Amino acid sequence: MGVFFWYIRRPAREDGALYRTYLVGGIIPFRKEAAAMQTASEQQPDLLSTLVPLLGGTDNMAAVNRRGHRFSITLKDQSLADTDALAALPAVAQVSLHNGHLRLELTEEAYQTNQKENRLMASKYDGLARIIIQNVGGKSNIISLTHCITRLRFKLKDESKAQTEVLKETDGIVTVMQSGGQYQIVIGNHVNDVYEAVCEVGHLTGAGSVDEGGNPVQEAPADNAPKKFDPFGAFVGIITGVFTPALGVLCACGILKGLLSLFVALGVLDGAGSTYNILYSLGDAFFYFMPILLAYSAAKKFGLPEFEGMIIGAGLLYPYMVSSSTMDHSSLFMIPVTMPSSGDYSSSIIPIICAVAFAAWFEKLYKKFIPETIKMFTVPLITCTVTFALTLWIIGPIASAAADLLAMFFSWLAGISGVVYGFVIGGLWQILVMFGLHWALVPMMLNNLQTVGQDTILSAMLGTTFAQTGAVLAIWVKTKNAKTRSLCPPAFISAIAGVTEPAIYGLTLPKKKPFVVTCIVAAIAGAAMVATNTIAYSMGGLGVFAYTQFINLSTNEVGGMIVAIVISLIAVVLGFVGTFFTYSEEPAKK
């Protein structure tokens, strides 16, 4: 039993005749429809005598779209469709009709049969599927194919045959990543539809879905060339995947904060005035509420319902839980709760990503055992409560303990060698910020300023901002990718003002080599600052607005500020040169 459908995408032609196709029953020339329908009716009497009338006739079908075994049909008059009769057909698994839109789902057996016989109408993603297959090196270059929540994950015989830049510029493809021995094409939420189209067009036997971390839900066929797992590549893939949907807003907030700092420095705005406070609230909102905003994109990445992830992030920032709260949150069920070194989870990144990753794994583990009648509210209740509690009991203490150990290490290092101390702080500062561990050094910094009136931590970290600025400028000059180029101007402006998140998460970290270059340059700059005895005497701004903190408040001596300006400019140059000569559009092959 089959269904008669319009072939609305890439219609077949023969001698100028436009064709319509049957799900079962072949192809019929449109120009000779009446005669062909009569012929087809003789060949497939059940098809035309049963299905077409049940849909209200061919003239009643305004549009048809197929995604795998599901069809969406727009009817001119829905009253002409007999859904009960359609649902009773052996080939039909499910039928629904609402506001003129009929959704019809085939049984797995009917779908597989017609797929093998090439009797399915074209999917809206067939064109994209053909482009993908062609530009990964053709069907013969594909070892296996799986998909996760947002990506097609290929294992290719030879990744050098893949036309990565062509794929990146193709509409419908977000980007391309190579990690963990996989060639990953980022599609988005409709990846399952594209996956099915690729399997159909290429006559591939896909290995099914995997989780976003790359662990197969259904094991992919083994190949004879196993790839070594790359932890750093996996980490970068997770971090950048979480930040990618928010890069535009992240850049906008960074620019706004930078402009506000500039206007205050120029005397245009009062740093304590109402206008500044209101606009700063907008500019800083993304950074402060990162646990909530990143929970959304992390939930999409790991396959957790978005609102579950966001409520976990929101709980971490609830007024009772922030450092300024007077409410007791020292224990949960009489188990001590240890907060991060910063005092709360505002502006944190890694804790919420870890929490959402665990929540997604945990929910999949137990969800199948919950009865359907209570699943709607029971699953979120269990997932959010358990994850929130474990975050406070485990992630918080781990972060706090790591920060304490880090503070002890840097205190010891400062007593051994000032230059090495500056080198290590400069080189690791960006990584510490990513994990929220930089807060371990903030108490040391404040204590130094209050007790002795000067500090070297602020000196050692100065170069990180300017190394990122130089790296972004090099990528801007060198890249030929339109998407990458569009991220460079806002990231550059933000980096100058000291807000490097758009540069790190949008450009240098995803490309890996530029991030390594900036860490090395920042380390050199940090060592140079300490070696020249350039000391901070106050807490200043960020980026170019940090220069004033190197003015000696007792003597008004500006020599330290001049040295800081020179070293920061050198960091820009080194960051530019290092990135320019190491940067390539193609990610490094694994």
Secondary structure, 3 states (H helix, E strand, C coil): CCCEECCCCCCCEECCEEEEEECCCCEEECCCHHHHHHHHHHHCHHHHHHHHHHCCCHHHEEEEEEECCEEEEEECCHHHCCHHHHHCCCCEEEEEEECCEEEEEECHHHHHHHHHCCCCCCCCCHHHHHHHHHHCCCHHHEEEEEECCCEEEEEECCHHHCCHHHHHCCCCCCEEEEECCEEEEECCCCHHHHHHHHHHHHCCCCCCEECCCCCECCCCCCCCCCCCCCHHHHHHHHHHHHHHHHHHHHHHHHHHHHHHHHHHHCCCCCCCCHHHHHHHHHHHHHHHCHHHHHHHHHHHHHCCCHHHHHHHHHHHCCHHHCCCCCCCCCEECCEECCCCCCCCCCCCCHHHHHHHHHHHHHHHHHHHHCCHHHHHHHHHHHHHHHHHHHHHHHHHHHHHHHHHHHHHHHHHHHHHCHHHHHHHHHHHHHHHHHHCHHHHCHHHHHHHHHHCCCECHHHHCHHHHHHHHHHHHHHHHHCCCHHHHHHHHHHHHHHHCCCCHHHHHHHHHHHCHHHHHHHHHHHHHHHHHHHCCCCECCCCCCHHHHHHHHCCCCCCCCHHHHHHHHHHHHHHHHHHHHHHHHCCCCCCCC
